[in-house]
Amino acid sequence: MLSAIAAMPAMAPALNIDNTAGHLNEAVGAEATTIEDLTVRGSIDVTDLVFIDQQMSALRSLDLSEASIVEYSGARVLGLTTHAGATIPARSFVGSAITSIALPSNLMAIGDAAFAGSALESISLSANITAMGVGCFSNCNALKSVEINVDHLSESTFANCTALQTVTITSSTTIATGCFNGCTSLNTVNGSEKISSIGNNAFNNCSALQSFAYGSVLQSIGDEAFALSGITSVDLTPCEALLSVGKYAFAFMPEVTAINLGAVPSLGEGVVMNCPKLVDFTFSSTATRVPDFAYTGNTAMDTTYMFNDNITAIGRYALSGMSQVDAITIPEDVTEIGDNAMERLSGLKRINVPTTVVPTLGENVWAEVEQRLITAYVWDSMLSEFEAADQWNEFDLVGVNPSGVEDAATADSGLRGRVVDGVLYIESTSKALASVRVYAANGQLLASTGASGLEAQIAIGHLPAQALVVAVMMADSSVASLKIATN
């Protein structure tokens, strides 16, 4: 029996103290180096915090939930003679062996690197905390879970916490630059739809993070915010307040298969570049420019919705290296295509350009592309202008006459159309639409629009009864037409 008792481990020393600020060393006394579990009530100041960090080497669990940090003024401590109340000073627990801490109820601020490199395994941040220093919990390689109920997380707050797995967000918050950068084990962000701003590199290299909910309060996503993350799907359609997505925000994501950019108006360069598994993609419905390097290297991407009808410019290297592309329809309002925008499109066979203005080209737009083997379809009325334009004239140019209509039956053209209250509705029974142009019987152009999918609608005003000629360029470069009588 005695041997069994001897084999049992000694109980970890624990201590509960009612303290007066500046006197914790006296209250703990000679037991300081043996205490593993400490609960402090009453008041404490910076000298007490330094004593805990520097003298209580065995301490693993610290409960300050019923303690209040008060102001300090006196001899120099941590390089300063004064310290604010309700604050854990900068670098005060760097590298601490404490694994569990309950923070003071009156805590309002945590200084730079206050707990950086410590052994904390979990942390809960209350709504009282209104200021957090740079990297205050960075490089805590034992930290596994975080509960956040604060308005703002500072720069690099949890950067390189390589064991962090779960973050729970309970209130609206902003995420600053690099906040979770390098958290390679992070796989769950509960309440991510409450985030109102995501800073540069905020979730960069979070390789275990597979899902993330983007909510209606989100206003901005910074540069490289999710680059190199493990996210498999991005849906920004709920983000009604989202104004901008930064450079390379969703670039270099090895596992993403679907991205919908919703209606965000401003997109940074390289926004979704080099995502090798990206197949299902939808461009922003409101952006007017395809950014530089937007789709570079995305050789699996479905290109059906890589533009919208509002596009006026395609940036430099935007489609570079997309070898799977065999046909492109340039949106009708595009007036500018940047340098090398479509270089190395080795699979390209045809291009539709249903515009009335020849788009201005940068240098080497189709570098390493055999343009002479590619058919470019343009409106017949624009053929001579394209033939006179550098780079465009290297294609096999073919003019199509949108108003030269034979009596094509609906069954042959695959089109159905009707006019209701000044709106023309066009439906294709088989092929996707690329653009629609409406002419009066005398050849006058009445209206035009870009299109995608099997349906399109276009306002043509309250016209008097007359025959309309509708010319449609399909996504596969074919041209179909039909006649419609307005009532």
Disulfide bonds with the S-S distance in Angstrom:
none
